[in-house]
Amino acid sequence: MEQKELAERAGVSLPSIKRLEQMEGALTATRVSTIEAIRAALEKAGVRFIPENGGGAGVRLAKPAG
């Protein structure tokens, strides 16, 4: 997904997406709502966040329904 599309889907500014992508380490933002909106948009697009399970946290794409 392009940055512009993610920004639109999450309802956040494109510069915010660009700034967050340039950060090293864990995602932090002045507004927690920004991170929550981005996560919600990614989850709606089929990204599943995997919690720490001994092998580290991560993501995967959901299997298509049906």
PDBQT receptor file of N, H, CA, C and O in Angstrom, charges set to zero:
ATOM      1  N   MET A   1       0.848  -1.164   0.000  1.00  0.00    +0.000 N 
ATOM      2  CA  MET A   1       0.000   0.000   0.000  1.00  0.00    +0.000 C 
ATOM      3  C   MET A   1       0.898   1.233   0.000  1.00  0.00    +0.000 C 
ATOM      4  O   MET A   1       1.854   1.320   0.771  1.00  0.00    +0.000 OA
ATOM      5  N   GLU A   2       0.585   2.161  -0.857  1.00  0.00    +0.000 N 
ATOM      6  H   GLU A   2      -0.192   2.090  -1.484  1.00  0.00    +0.000 HD
ATOM      7  CA  GLU A   2       1.346   3.403  -0.936  1.00  0.00    +0.000 C 
ATOM      8  C   GLU A   2       1.064   4.278   0.291  1.00  0.00    +0.000 C 
ATOM      9  O   GLU A   2       0.006   4.172   0.910  1.00  0.00    +0.000 OA
ATOM     10  N   GLN A   3       2.013   5.133   0.628  1.00  0.00    +0.000 N 
ATOM     11  H   GLN A   3       2.873   5.220   0.125  1.00  0.00    +0.000 HD
ATOM     12  CA  GLN A   3       1.857   6.026   1.770  1.00  0.00    +0.000 C 
ATOM     13  C   GLN A   3       0.597   6.883   1.651  1.00  0.00    +0.000 C 
ATOM     14  O   GLN A   3      -0.126   7.066   2.631  1.00  0.00    +0.000 OA
ATOM     15  N   LYS A   4       0.336   7.402   0.467  1.00  0.00    +0.000 N 
ATOM     16  H   LYS A   4       0.922   7.254  -0.329  1.00  0.00    +0.000 HD
ATOM     17  CA  LYS A   4      -0.829   8.265   0.263  1.00  0.00    +0.000 C 
ATOM     18  C   LYS A   4      -2.125   7.513   0.557  1.00  0.00    +0.000 C 
ATOM     19  O   LYS A   4      -3.027   8.050   1.201  1.00  0.00    +0.000 OA
ATOM     20  N   GLU A   5      -2.216   6.272   0.084  1.00  0.00    +0.000 N 
ATOM     21  H   GLU A   5      -1.484   5.835  -0.439  1.00  0.00    +0.000 HD
ATOM     22  CA  GLU A   5      -3.413   5.476   0.320  1.00  0.00    +0.000 C 
ATOM     23  C   GLU A   5      -3.586   5.171   1.805  1.00  0.00    +0.000 C 
ATOM     24  O   GLU A   5      -4.698   5.242   2.328  1.00  0.00    +0.000 OA
ATOM     25  N   LEU A   6      -2.497   4.834   2.485  1.00  0.00    +0.000 N 
ATOM     26  H   LEU A   6      -1.593   4.776   2.060  1.00  0.00    +0.000 HD
ATOM     27  CA  LEU A   6      -2.567   4.574   3.918  1.00  0.00    +0.000 C 
ATOM     28  C   LEU A   6      -3.021   5.819   4.667  1.00  0.00    +0.000 C 
ATOM     29  O   LEU A   6      -3.858   5.737   5.566  1.00  0.00    +0.000 OA
ATOM     30  N   ALA A   7      -2.474   6.964   4.299  1.00  0.00    +0.000 N 
ATOM     31  H   ALA A   7      -1.794   7.030   3.569  1.00  0.00    +0.000 HD
ATOM     32  CA  ALA A   7      -2.866   8.221   4.944  1.00  0.00    +0.000 C 
ATOM     33  C   ALA A   7      -4.361   8.467   4.770  1.00  0.00    +0.000 C 
ATOM     34  O   ALA A   7      -5.048   8.848   5.717  1.00  0.00    +0.000 OA
ATOM     35  N   GLU A   8      -4.857   8.247   3.562  1.00  0.00    +0.000 N 
ATOM     36  H   GLU A   8      -4.298   7.937   2.792  1.00  0.00    +0.000 HD
ATOM     37  CA  GLU A   8      -6.291   8.451   3.295  1.00  0.00    +0.000 C 
ATOM     38  C   GLU A   8      -7.144   7.465   4.083  1.00  0.00    +0.000 C 
ATOM     39  O   GLU A   8      -8.140   7.851   4.694  1.00  0.00    +0.000 OA
ATOM     40  N   ARG A   9      -6.755   6.194   4.069  1.00  0.00    +0.000 N 
ATOM     41  H   ARG A   9      -5.946   5.881   3.572  1.00  0.00    +0.000 HD
ATOM     42  CA  ARG A   9      -7.530   5.167   4.777  1.00  0.00    +0.000 C 
ATOM     43  C   ARG A   9      -7.525   5.396   6.293  1.00  0.00    +0.000 C 
ATOM     44  O   ARG A   9      -8.516   5.123   6.971  1.00  0.00    +0.000 OA
ATOM     45  N   ALA A  10      -6.408   5.894   6.814  1.00  0.00    +0.000 N 
ATOM     46  H   ALA A  10      -5.603   6.116   6.263  1.00  0.00    +0.000 HD
ATOM     47  CA  ALA A  10      -6.279   6.108   8.255  1.00  0.00    +0.000 C 
ATOM     48  C   ALA A  10      -6.804   7.472   8.690  1.00  0.00    +0.000 C 
ATOM     49  O   ALA A  10      -7.038   7.704   9.876  1.00  0.00    +0.000 OA
ATOM     50  N   GLY A  11      -6.986   8.369   7.730  1.00  0.00    +0.000 N 
ATOM     51  H   GLY A  11      -6.796   8.180   6.766  1.00  0.00    +0.000 HD
ATOM     52  CA  GLY A  11      -7.443   9.711   8.084  1.00  0.00    +0.000 C 
ATOM     53  C   GLY A  11      -6.375  10.531   8.768  1.00  0.00    +0.000 C 
ATOM     54  O   GLY A  11      -6.670  11.363   9.626  1.00  0.00    +0.000 OA
ATOM     55  N   VAL A  12      -5.126  10.297   8.385  1.00  0.00    +0.000 N 
ATOM     56  H   VAL A  12      -4.886   9.621   7.688  1.00  0.00    +0.000 HD
ATOM     57  CA  VAL A  12      -4.012  11.082   8.920  1.00  0.00    +0.000 C 
ATOM     58  C   VAL A  12      -3.277  11.737   7.754  1.00  0.00    +0.000 C 
ATOM     59  O   VAL A  12      -3.485  11.366   6.598  1.00  0.00    +0.000 OA
ATOM     60  N   SER A  13      -2.431  12.698   8.053  1.00  0.00    +0.000 N 
ATOM     61  H   SER A  13      -2.263  13.000   8.991  1.00  0.00    +0.000 HD
ATOM     62  CA  SER A  13      -1.745  13.412   6.982  1.00  0.00    +0.000 C 
ATOM     63  C   SER A  13      -0.627  12.566   6.379  1.00  0.00    +0.000 C 
ATOM     64  O   SER A  13      -0.027  11.727   7.053  1.00  0.00    +0.000 OA
ATOM     65  N   LEU A  14      -0.364  12.801   5.113  1.00  0.00    +0.000 N 
ATOM     66  H   LEU A  14      -0.851  13.482   4.566  1.00  0.00    +0.000 HD
ATOM     67  CA  LEU A  14       0.737  12.121   4.431  1.00  0.00    +0.000 C 
ATOM     68  C   LEU A  14       2.073  12.439   5.105  1.00  0.00    +0.000 C 
ATOM     69  O   LEU A  14       2.880  11.527   5.284  1.00  0.00    +0.000 OA
ATOM     70  N   PRO A  15       2.344  13.701   5.490  1.00  0.00    +0.000 N 
ATOM     71  CA  PRO A  15       3.610  13.963   6.197  1.00  0.00    +0.000 C 
ATOM     72  C   PRO A  15       3.756  13.155   7.492  1.00  0.00    +0.000 C 
ATOM     73  O   PRO A  15       4.869  12.779   7.860  1.00  0.00    +0.000 OA
ATOM     74  N   SER A  16       2.648  12.888   8.181  1.00  0.00    +0.000 N 
ATOM     75  H   SER A  16       1.744  13.194   7.882  1.00  0.00    +0.000 HD
ATOM     76  CA  SER A  16       2.723  12.073   9.396  1.00  0.00    +0.000 C 
ATOM     77  C   SER A  16       3.180  10.660   9.075  1.00  0.00    +0.000 C 
ATOM     78  O   SER A  16       4.023  10.103   9.777  1.00  0.00    +0.000 OA
ATOM     79  N   ILE A  17       2.629  10.080   8.021  1.00  0.00    +0.000 N 
ATOM     80  H   ILE A  17       1.944  10.533   7.450  1.00  0.00    +0.000 HD
ATOM     81  CA  ILE A  17       3.030   8.735   7.601  1.00  0.00    +0.000 C 
ATOM     82  C   ILE A  17       4.512   8.733   7.255  1.00  0.00    +0.000 C 
ATOM     83  O   ILE A  17       5.249   7.844   7.683  1.00  0.00    +0.000 OA
ATOM     84  N   LYS A  18       4.949   9.711   6.490  1.00  0.00    +0.000 N 
ATOM     85  H   LYS A  18       4.351  10.432   6.142  1.00  0.00    +0.000 HD
ATOM     86  CA  LYS A  18       6.357   9.785   6.082  1.00  0.00    +0.000 C 
ATOM     87  C   LYS A  18       7.277   9.902   7.295  1.00  0.00    +0.000 C 
ATOM     88  O   LYS A  18       8.309   9.234   7.356  1.00  0.00    +0.000 OA
ATOM     89  N   ARG A  19       6.911  10.743   8.258  1.00  0.00    +0.000 N 
ATOM     90  H   ARG A  19       6.072  11.285   8.208  1.00  0.00    +0.000 HD
ATOM     91  CA  ARG A  19       7.738  10.911   9.462  1.00  0.00    +0.000 C 
ATOM     92  C   ARG A  19       7.823   9.603  10.250  1.00  0.00    +0.000 C 
ATOM     93  O   ARG A  19       8.903   9.206  10.687  1.00  0.00    +0.000 OA
ATOM     94  N   LEU A  20       6.691   8.942  10.427  1.00  0.00    +0.000 N 
ATOM     95  H   LEU A  20       5.813   9.265  10.072  1.00  0.00    +0.000 HD
ATOM     96  CA  LEU A  20       6.684   7.702  11.191  1.00  0.00    +0.000 C 
ATOM     97  C   LEU A  20       7.492   6.607  10.509  1.00  0.00    +0.000 C 
ATOM     98  O   LEU A  20       8.153   5.819  11.186  1.00  0.00    +0.000 OA
ATOM     99  N   GLU A  21       7.450   6.544   9.191  1.00  0.00    +0.000 N 
ATOM    100  H   GLU A  21       6.913   7.184   8.641  1.00  0.00    +0.000 HD
ATOM    101  CA  GLU A  21       8.216   5.523   8.471  1.00  0.00    +0.000 C 
ATOM    102  C   GLU A  21       9.719   5.758   8.565  1.00  0.00    +0.000 C 
ATOM    103  O   GLU A  21      10.498   4.811   8.452  1.00  0.00    +0.000 OA
ATOM    104  N   GLN A  22      10.132   6.992   8.767  1.00  0.00    +0.000 N 
ATOM    105  H   GLN A  22       9.500   7.761   8.859  1.00  0.00    +0.000 HD
ATOM    106  CA  GLN A  22      11.560   7.297   8.853  1.00  0.00    +0.000 C 
ATOM    107  C   GLN A  22      12.138   7.028  10.241  1.00  0.00    +0.000 C 
ATOM    108  O   GLN A  22      13.356   6.980  10.413  1.00  0.00    +0.000 OA
ATOM    109  N   MET A  23      11.255   6.853  11.236  1.00  0.00    +0.000 N 
ATOM    110  H   MET A  23      10.265   6.892  11.096  1.00  0.00    +0.000 HD
ATOM    111  CA  MET A  23      11.714   6.626  12.602  1.00  0.00    +0.000 C 
ATOM    112  C   MET A  23      12.312   5.235  12.747  1.00  0.00    +0.000 C 
ATOM    113  O   MET A  23      11.864   4.284  12.107  1.00  0.00    +0.000 OA
ATOM    114  N   GLU A  24      13.324   5.127  13.591  1.00  0.00    +0.000 N 
ATOM    115  H   GLU A  24      13.688   5.899  14.111  1.00  0.00    +0.000 HD
ATOM    116  CA  GLU A  24      13.928   3.831  13.892  1.00  0.00    +0.000 C 
ATOM    117  C   GLU A  24      13.322   3.308  15.178  1.00  0.00    +0.000 C 
ATOM    118  O   GLU A  24      12.937   4.087  16.051  1.00  0.00    +0.000 OA
ATOM    119  N   GLY A  25      13.235   1.997  15.299  1.00  0.00    +0.000 N 
ATOM    120  H   GLY A  25      13.548   1.365  14.591  1.00  0.00    +0.000 HD
ATOM    121  CA  GLY A  25      12.752   1.386  16.528  1.00  0.00    +0.000 C 
ATOM    122  C   GLY A  25      11.242   1.361  16.614  1.00  0.00    +0.000 C 
ATOM    123  O   GLY A  25      10.540   1.477  15.609  1.00  0.00    +0.000 OA
ATOM    124  N   ALA A  26      10.755   1.205  17.836  1.00  0.00    +0.000 N 
ATOM    125  H   ALA A  26      11.324   1.110  18.652  1.00  0.00    +0.000 HD
ATOM    126  CA  ALA A  26       9.317   1.109  18.071  1.00  0.00    +0.000 C 
ATOM    127  C   ALA A  26       8.612   2.391  17.637  1.00  0.00    +0.000 C 
ATOM    128  O   ALA A  26       9.131   3.498  17.781  1.00  0.00    +0.000 OA
ATOM    129  N   LEU A  27       7.420   2.198  17.104  1.00  0.00    +0.000 N 
ATOM    130  H   LEU A  27       6.998   1.298  16.987  1.00  0.00    +0.000 HD
ATOM    131  CA  LEU A  27       6.628   3.331  16.634  1.00  0.00    +0.000 C 
ATOM    132  C   LEU A  27       6.146   4.176  17.799  1.00  0.00    +0.000 C 
ATOM    133  O   LEU A  27       5.529   3.668  18.736  1.00  0.00    +0.000 OA
ATOM    134  N   THR A  28       6.427   5.452  17.734  1.00  0.00    +0.000 N 
ATOM    135  H   THR A  28       6.928   5.865  16.973  1.00  0.00    +0.000 HD
ATOM    136  CA  THR A  28       5.922   6.385  18.726  1.00  0.00    +0.000 C 
ATOM    137  C   THR A  28       5.397   7.603  17.984  1.00  0.00    +0.000 C 
ATOM    138  O   THR A  28       5.882   7.944  16.905  1.00  0.00    +0.000 OA
ATOM    139  N   ALA A  29       4.446   8.224  18.549  1.00  0.00    +0.000 N 
ATOM    140  H   ALA A  29       4.053   7.946  19.425  1.00  0.00    +0.000 HD
ATOM    141  CA  ALA A  29       3.900   9.446  17.955  1.00  0.00    +0.000 C 
ATOM    142  C   ALA A  29       3.379  10.310  19.085  1.00  0.00    +0.000 C 
ATOM    143  O   ALA A  29       3.013   9.814  20.151  1.00  0.00    +0.000 OA
ATOM    144  N   THR A  30       3.350  11.593  18.839  1.00  0.00    +0.000 N 
ATOM    145  H   THR A  30       3.647  11.996  17.974  1.00  0.00    +0.000 HD
ATOM    146  CA  THR A  30       2.835  12.516  19.838  1.00  0.00    +0.000 C 
ATOM    147  C   THR A  30       1.396  12.161  20.168  1.00  0.00    +0.000 C 
ATOM    148  O   THR A  30       0.978  12.243  21.323  1.00  0.00    +0.000 OA
ATOM    149  N   ARG A  31       0.647  11.768  19.160  1.00  0.00    +0.000 N 
ATOM    150  H   ARG A  31       0.987  11.701  18.222  1.00  0.00    +0.000 HD
ATOM    151  CA  ARG A  31      -0.754  11.407  19.356  1.00  0.00    +0.000 C 
ATOM    152  C   ARG A  31      -0.935   9.914  19.169  1.00  0.00    +0.000 C 
ATOM    153  O   ARG A  31      -0.761   9.388  18.070  1.00  0.00    +0.000 OA
ATOM    154  N   VAL A  32      -1.283   9.243  20.243  1.00  0.00    +0.000 N 
ATOM    155  H   VAL A  32      -1.425   9.671  21.136  1.00  0.00    +0.000 HD
ATOM    156  CA  VAL A  32      -1.527   7.803  20.182  1.00  0.00    +0.000 C 
ATOM    157  C   VAL A  32      -2.637   7.509  19.184  1.00  0.00    +0.000 C 
ATOM    158  O   VAL A  32      -2.637   6.452  18.553  1.00  0.00    +0.000 OA
ATOM    159  N   SER A  33      -3.581   8.430  19.032  1.00  0.00    +0.000 N 
ATOM    160  H   SER A  33      -3.581   9.289  19.544  1.00  0.00    +0.000 HD
ATOM    161  CA  SER A  33      -4.686   8.217  18.097  1.00  0.00    +0.000 C 
ATOM    162  C   SER A  33      -4.186   8.051  16.665  1.00  0.00    +0.000 C 
ATOM    163  O   SER A  33      -4.828   7.365  15.870  1.00  0.00    +0.000 OA
ATOM    164  N   THR A  34      -3.063   8.658  16.322  1.00  0.00    +0.000 N 
ATOM    165  H   THR A  34      -2.541   9.215  16.967  1.00  0.00    +0.000 HD
ATOM    166  CA  THR A  34      -2.490   8.508  14.982  1.00  0.00    +0.000 C 
ATOM    167  C   THR A  34      -2.068   7.062  14.751  1.00  0.00    +0.000 C 
ATOM    168  O   THR A  34      -2.378   6.474  13.715  1.00  0.00    +0.000 OA
ATOM    169  N   ILE A  35      -1.363   6.500  15.717  1.00  0.00    +0.000 N 
ATOM    170  H   ILE A  35      -1.111   6.979  16.558  1.00  0.00    +0.000 HD
ATOM    171  CA  ILE A  35      -0.914   5.112  15.596  1.00  0.00    +0.000 C 
ATOM    172  C   ILE A  35      -2.114   4.170  15.564  1.00  0.00    +0.000 C 
ATOM    173  O   ILE A  35      -2.134   3.219  14.782  1.00  0.00    +0.000 OA
ATOM    174  N   GLU A  36      -3.104   4.426  16.400  1.00  0.00    +0.000 N 
ATOM    175  H   GLU A  36      -3.088   5.199  17.035  1.00  0.00    +0.000 HD
ATOM    176  CA  GLU A  36      -4.298   3.582  16.426  1.00  0.00    +0.000 C 
ATOM    177  C   GLU A  36      -5.039   3.634  15.090  1.00  0.00    +0.000 C 
ATOM    178  O   GLU A  36      -5.532   2.610  14.616  1.00  0.00    +0.000 OA
ATOM    179  N   ALA A  37      -5.120   4.815  14.483  1.00  0.00    +0.000 N 
ATOM    180  H   ALA A  37      -4.719   5.646  14.868  1.00  0.00    +0.000 HD
ATOM    181  CA  ALA A  37      -5.800   4.958  13.189  1.00  0.00    +0.000 C 
ATOM    182  C   ALA A  37      -5.055   4.211  12.089  1.00  0.00    +0.000 C 
ATOM    183  O   ALA A  37      -5.675   3.584  11.230  1.00  0.00    +0.000 OA
ATOM    184  N   ILE A  38      -3.739   4.277  12.114  1.00  0.00    +0.000 N 
ATOM    185  H   ILE A  38      -3.235   4.786  12.812  1.00  0.00    +0.000 HD
ATOM    186  CA  ILE A  38      -2.930   3.567  11.120  1.00  0.00    +0.000 C 
ATOM    187  C   ILE A  38      -3.090   2.062  11.300  1.00  0.00    +0.000 C 
ATOM    188  O   ILE A  38      -3.268   1.332  10.325  1.00  0.00    +0.000 OA
ATOM    189  N   ARG A  39      -3.028   1.606  12.528  1.00  0.00    +0.000 N 
ATOM    190  H   ARG A  39      -2.883   2.199  13.321  1.00  0.00    +0.000 HD
ATOM    191  CA  ARG A  39      -3.194   0.170  12.792  1.00  0.00    +0.000 C 
ATOM    192  C   ARG A  39      -4.568  -0.310  12.329  1.00  0.00    +0.000 C 
ATOM    193  O   ARG A  39      -4.676  -1.364  11.702  1.00  0.00    +0.000 OA
ATOM    194  N   ALA A  40      -5.620   0.456  12.634  1.00  0.00    +0.000 N 
ATOM    195  H   ALA A  40      -5.532   1.312  13.144  1.00  0.00    +0.000 HD
ATOM    196  CA  ALA A  40      -6.978   0.081  12.233  1.00  0.00    +0.000 C 
ATOM    197  C   ALA A  40      -7.093  -0.006  10.716  1.00  0.00    +0.000 C 
ATOM    198  O   ALA A  40      -7.727  -0.922  10.190  1.00  0.00    +0.000 OA
ATOM    199  N   ALA A  41      -6.481   0.947  10.011  1.00  0.00    +0.000 N 
ATOM    200  H   ALA A  41      -5.967   1.690  10.438  1.00  0.00    +0.000 HD
ATOM    201  CA  ALA A  41      -6.533   0.941   8.546  1.00  0.00    +0.000 C 
ATOM    202  C   ALA A  41      -5.809  -0.279   7.986  1.00  0.00    +0.000 C 
ATOM    203  O   ALA A  41      -6.284  -0.902   7.037  1.00  0.00    +0.000 OA
ATOM    204  N   LEU A  42      -4.665  -0.620   8.568  1.00  0.00    +0.000 N 
ATOM    205  H   LEU A  42      -4.279  -0.114   9.339  1.00  0.00    +0.000 HD
ATOM    206  CA  LEU A  42      -3.919  -1.794   8.110  1.00  0.00    +0.000 C 
ATOM    207  C   LEU A  42      -4.688  -3.077   8.403  1.00  0.00    +0.000 C 
ATOM    208  O   LEU A  42      -4.728  -3.980   7.568  1.00  0.00    +0.000 OA
ATOM    209  N   GLU A  43      -5.298  -3.163   9.581  1.00  0.00    +0.000 N 
ATOM    210  H   GLU A  43      -5.265  -2.429  10.259  1.00  0.00    +0.000 HD
ATOM    211  CA  GLU A  43      -6.079  -4.356   9.918  1.00  0.00    +0.000 C 
ATOM    212  C   GLU A  43      -7.275  -4.509   8.982  1.00  0.00    +0.000 C 
ATOM    213  O   GLU A  43      -7.606  -5.621   8.572  1.00  0.00    +0.000 OA
ATOM    214  N   LYS A  44      -7.914  -3.408   8.650  1.00  0.00    +0.000 N 
ATOM    215  H   LYS A  44      -7.644  -2.505   8.983  1.00  0.00    +0.000 HD
ATOM    216  CA  LYS A  44      -9.050  -3.451   7.726  1.00  0.00    +0.000 C 
ATOM    217  C   LYS A  44      -8.603  -3.930   6.342  1.00  0.00    +0.000 C 
ATOM    218  O   LYS A  44      -9.379  -4.542   5.607  1.00  0.00    +0.000 OA
ATOM    219  N   ALA A  45      -7.343  -3.643   5.995  1.00  0.00    +0.000 N 
ATOM    220  H   ALA A  45      -6.714  -3.146   6.592  1.00  0.00    +0.000 HD
ATOM    221  CA  ALA A  45      -6.795  -4.059   4.706  1.00  0.00    +0.000 C 
ATOM    222  C   ALA A  45      -6.302  -5.504   4.728  1.00  0.00    +0.000 C 
ATOM    223  O   ALA A  45      -5.839  -6.013   3.708  1.00  0.00    +0.000 OA
ATOM    224  N   GLY A  46      -6.399  -6.177   5.891  1.00  0.00    +0.000 N 
ATOM    225  H   GLY A  46      -6.775  -5.764   6.720  1.00  0.00    +0.000 HD
ATOM    226  CA  GLY A  46      -6.017  -7.586   5.951  1.00  0.00    +0.000 C 
ATOM    227  C   GLY A  46      -4.715  -7.893   6.663  1.00  0.00    +0.000 C 
ATOM    228  O   GLY A  46      -4.287  -9.046   6.689  1.00  0.00    +0.000 OA
ATOM    229  N   VAL A  47      -4.078  -6.889   7.239  1.00  0.00    +0.000 N 
ATOM    230  H   VAL A  47      -4.427  -5.952   7.217  1.00  0.00    +0.000 HD
ATOM    231  CA  VAL A  47      -2.837  -7.121   7.986  1.00  0.00    +0.000 C 
ATOM    232  C   VAL A  47      -3.207  -7.579   9.395  1.00  0.00    +0.000 C 
ATOM    233  O   VAL A  47      -4.045  -6.962  10.053  1.00  0.00    +0.000 OA
ATOM    234  N   ARG A  48      -2.586  -8.651   9.850  1.00  0.00    +0.000 N 
ATOM    235  H   ARG A  48      -1.905  -9.152   9.316  1.00  0.00    +0.000 HD
ATOM    236  CA  ARG A  48      -2.811  -9.166  11.198  1.00  0.00    +0.000 C 
ATOM    237  C   ARG A  48      -1.526  -8.984  12.002  1.00  0.00    +0.000 C 
ATOM    238  O   ARG A  48      -0.453  -9.419  11.584  1.00  0.00    +0.000 OA
ATOM    239  N   PHE A  49      -1.647  -8.339  13.151  1.00  0.00    +0.000 N 
ATOM    240  H   PHE A  49      -2.519  -7.985  13.491  1.00  0.00    +0.000 HD
ATOM    241  CA  PHE A  49      -0.499  -8.115  14.023  1.00  0.00    +0.000 C 
ATOM    242  C   PHE A  49      -0.356  -9.317  14.952  1.00  0.00    +0.000 C 
ATOM    243  O   PHE A  49      -1.326  -9.743  15.580  1.00  0.00    +0.000 OA
ATOM    244  N   ILE A  50       0.851  -9.858  15.036  1.00  0.00    +0.000 N 
ATOM    245  H   ILE A  50       1.639  -9.512  14.526  1.00  0.00    +0.000 HD
ATOM    246  CA  ILE A  50       1.133 -11.049  15.825  1.00  0.00    +0.000 C 
ATOM    247  C   ILE A  50       1.886 -10.617  17.081  1.00  0.00    +0.000 C 
ATOM    248  O   ILE A  50       2.913  -9.945  16.986  1.00  0.00    +0.000 OA
ATOM    249  N   PRO A  51       1.386 -10.995  18.253  1.00  0.00    +0.000 N 
ATOM    250  CA  PRO A  51       2.071 -10.610  19.491  1.00  0.00    +0.000 C 
ATOM    251  C   PRO A  51       3.385 -11.364  19.676  1.00  0.00    +0.000 C 
ATOM    252  O   PRO A  51       3.653 -12.357  19.000  1.00  0.00    +0.000 OA
ATOM    253  N   GLU A  52       4.173 -10.881  20.582  1.00  0.00    +0.000 N 
ATOM    254  H   GLU A  52       3.956 -10.074  21.131  1.00  0.00    +0.000 HD
ATOM    255  CA  GLU A  52       5.419 -11.542  20.956  1.00  0.00    +0.000 C 
ATOM    256  C   GLU A  52       5.102 -12.985  21.341  1.00  0.00    +0.000 C 
ATOM    257  O   GLU A  52       4.238 -13.227  22.184  1.00  0.00    +0.000 OA
ATOM    258  N   ASN A  53       5.794 -13.940  20.731  1.00  0.00    +0.000 N 
ATOM    259  H   ASN A  53       6.495 -13.744  20.046  1.00  0.00    +0.000 HD
ATOM    260  CA  ASN A  53       5.526 -15.351  21.021  1.00  0.00    +0.000 C 
ATOM    261  C   ASN A  53       6.812 -16.159  21.153  1.00  0.00    +0.000 C 
ATOM    262  O   ASN A  53       6.830 -17.363  20.896  1.00  0.00    +0.000 OA
ATOM    263  N   GLY A  54       7.859 -15.501  21.546  1.00  0.00    +0.000 N 
ATOM    264  H   GLY A  54       7.845 -14.523  21.755  1.00  0.00    +0.000 HD
ATOM    265  CA  GLY A  54       9.143 -16.181  21.653  1.00  0.00    +0.000 C 
ATOM    266  C   GLY A  54      10.002 -15.970  20.424  1.00  0.00    +0.000 C 
ATOM    267  O   GLY A  54      11.230 -16.023  20.499  1.00  0.00    +0.000 OA
ATOM    268  N   GLY A  55       9.353 -15.728  19.283  1.00  0.00    +0.000 N 
ATOM    269  H   GLY A  55       8.355 -15.685  19.222  1.00  0.00    +0.000 HD
ATOM    270  CA  GLY A  55      10.079 -15.485  18.051  1.00  0.00    +0.000 C 
ATOM    271  C   GLY A  55      10.041 -14.018  17.660  1.00  0.00    +0.000 C 
ATOM    272  O   GLY A  55      10.579 -13.633  16.622  1.00  0.00    +0.000 OA
ATOM    273  N   GLY A  56       9.411 -13.206  18.482  1.00  0.00    +0.000 N 
ATOM    274  H   GLY A  56       8.974 -13.519  19.326  1.00  0.00    +0.000 HD
ATOM    275  CA  GLY A  56       9.312 -11.781  18.209  1.00  0.00    +0.000 C 
ATOM    276  C   GLY A  56       7.951 -11.418  17.640  1.00  0.00    +0.000 C 
ATOM    277  O   GLY A  56       7.274 -12.247  17.033  1.00  0.00    +0.000 OA
ATOM    278  N   ALA A  57       7.569 -10.191  17.842  1.00  0.00    +0.000 N 
ATOM    279  H   ALA A  57       8.119  -9.517  18.336  1.00  0.00    +0.000 HD
ATOM    280  CA  ALA A  57       6.314  -9.677  17.302  1.00  0.00    +0.000 C 
ATOM    281  C   ALA A  57       6.438  -9.563  15.790  1.00  0.00    +0.000 C 
ATOM    282  O   ALA A  57       7.548  -9.501  15.262  1.00  0.00    +0.000 OA
ATOM    283  N   GLY A  58       5.302  -9.536  15.087  1.00  0.00    +0.000 N 
ATOM    284  H   GLY A  58       4.400  -9.587  15.516  1.00  0.00    +0.000 HD
ATOM    285  CA  GLY A  58       5.360  -9.430  13.635  1.00  0.00    +0.000 C 
ATOM    286  C   GLY A  58       3.987  -9.193  13.043  1.00  0.00    +0.000 C 
ATOM    287  O   GLY A  58       3.026  -8.900  13.754  1.00  0.00    +0.000 OA
ATOM    288  N   VAL A  59       3.912  -9.324  11.738  1.00  0.00    +0.000 N 
ATOM    289  H   VAL A  59       4.693  -9.562  11.160  1.00  0.00    +0.000 HD
ATOM    290  CA  VAL A  59       2.645  -9.162  11.015  1.00  0.00    +0.000 C 
ATOM    291  C   VAL A  59       2.542 -10.245   9.952  1.00  0.00    +0.000 C 
ATOM    292  O   VAL A  59       3.539 -10.844   9.550  1.00  0.00    +0.000 OA
ATOM    293  N   ARG A  60       1.312 -10.480   9.508  1.00  0.00    +0.000 N 
ATOM    294  H   ARG A  60       0.502  -9.993   9.835  1.00  0.00    +0.000 HD
ATOM    295  CA  ARG A  60       1.077 -11.371   8.371  1.00  0.00    +0.000 C 
ATOM    296  C   ARG A  60      -0.227 -10.929   7.713  1.00  0.00    +0.000 C 
ATOM    297  O   ARG A  60      -1.044 -10.240   8.325  1.00  0.00    +0.000 OA
ATOM    298  N   LEU A  61      -0.406 -11.331   6.469  1.00  0.00    +0.000 N 
ATOM    299  H   LEU A  61       0.258 -11.891   5.972  1.00  0.00    +0.000 HD
ATOM    300  CA  LEU A  61      -1.640 -11.028   5.766  1.00  0.00    +0.000 C 
ATOM    301  C   LEU A  61      -2.659 -12.105   6.090  1.00  0.00    +0.000 C 
ATOM    302  O   LEU A  61      -2.327 -13.289   6.142  1.00  0.00    +0.000 OA
ATOM    303  N   ALA A  62      -3.891 -11.695   6.305  1.00  0.00    +0.000 N 
ATOM    304  H   ALA A  62      -4.160 -10.733   6.263  1.00  0.00    +0.000 HD
ATOM    305  CA  ALA A  62      -4.975 -12.634   6.583  1.00  0.00    +0.000 C 
ATOM    306  C   ALA A  62      -5.276 -13.431   5.334  1.00  0.00    +0.000 C 
ATOM    307  O   ALA A  62      -5.121 -12.934   4.219  1.00  0.00    +0.000 OA
ATOM    308  N   LYS A  63      -5.708 -14.673   5.518  1.00  0.00    +0.000 N 
ATOM    309  H   LYS A  63      -5.834 -15.077   6.424  1.00  0.00    +0.000 HD
ATOM    310  CA  LYS A  63      -6.143 -15.484   4.388  1.00  0.00    +0.000 C 
ATOM    311  C   LYS A  63      -7.455 -14.922   3.868  1.00  0.00    +0.000 C 
ATOM    312  O   LYS A  63      -8.313 -14.525   4.655  1.00  0.00    +0.000 OA
ATOM    313  N   PRO A  64      -7.620 -14.885   2.559  1.00  0.00    +0.000 N 
ATOM    314  CA  PRO A  64      -8.910 -14.419   2.007  1.00  0.00    +0.000 C 
ATOM    315  C   PRO A  64     -10.046 -15.299   2.482  1.00  0.00    +0.000 C 
ATOM    316  O   PRO A  64      -9.888 -16.513   2.604  1.00  0.00    +0.000 OA
ATOM    317  N   ALA A  65     -11.177 -14.700   2.747  1.00  0.00    +0.000 N 
ATOM    318  H   ALA A  65     -11.306 -13.713   2.647  1.00  0.00    +0.000 HD
ATOM    319  CA  ALA A  65     -12.360 -15.458   3.180  1.00  0.00    +0.000 C 
ATOM    320  C   ALA A  65     -12.844 -16.353   2.043  1.00  0.00    +0.000 C 
ATOM    321  O   ALA A  65     -12.821 -15.963   0.876  1.00  0.00    +0.000 OA
ATOM    322  N   GLY A  66     -13.284 -17.560   2.403  1.00  0.00    +0.000 N 
ATOM    323  H   GLY A  66     -13.302 -17.877   3.351  1.00  0.00    +0.000 HD
ATOM    324  CA  GLY A  66     -13.872 -18.463   1.409  1.00  0.00    +0.000 C 
ATOM    325  C   GLY A  66     -12.836 -19.257   0.739  1.00  0.00    +0.000 C 
ATOM    326  O   GLY A  66     -13.147 -20.072  -0.129  1.00  0.00    +0.000 OA
TER     327      GLY A  66
